[in-house]
Amino acid sequence: QVQLVESGGGSVQAGGSLRLSCAASTYIYWSNRLCMGWFRQAAGKQREWVSSISRDGRITYAGSVKGRFTISQDNAKNTLYLQMNSLKPEDTAMYYCAAGSRDDICSRAYAYTSWGQGTQVTVSS
């Protein structure tokens, strides 16, 4: 089972930026997965999909973050990134990276079989 380790969370003021990283423990799994993505879960709310990259390079974003967040990957480092700009208080949540090949619709949590432990992002107004 691949391990995913997130980092880069923290506390920022509204309008600020953070860059999240997600390192995968195995290259073979990393190169074969159908989907790599970011999800978030705010306190008292359900987990929601934020963004994903499919194996064929298709990138998609949730409407709430489109234009502010950018997902990218560095295959040489087995690492997924999420650059978050113009942060808002409503972006406050625990952010999780995930990887999987159970479905080719990468906005579905069902597609993912490996999850990181999460990194907290707090945005103050």
RAFEN-V539374 format. One line per field, one symbol per residue. phi: phi as a letter, one per 20 degrees, with the letter a starting at -180 (. if undefined). psi: psi as a letter, one per 40 degrees, with the letter a starting at -180 (. if undefined). burial: # if it has 16 or more other ideal C-beta (glycine too) atoms within 10 Angstrom, else .. A space follows every 50 residues. Layout:
# RAFEN-V539374
phi=???
psi=???
burial=???
This chain:
# RAFEN-V539374
phi=.fddcebofrdcegnecbcecceeecfffgfdffccbccbbegmcffcfd abcefenfdccfgfdgnddcebbcffdlcdcceddlfcgfefaedcebbr cebeefeefgfddcceeocedcdde
psi=hihhhiieiahiiheaiihiihhiehddddeeidihihiihiheiihiid iihideehhiiideehedihiiigddefhiihhhifiideehihhhiiii feieheehddehehiieihhhhhi.
burial=.#.#.#.##..#.....#.#####....##..########........## ####.....###..#...#.#.#....#####.#..#...########## .....##.#.######.##.#.#..
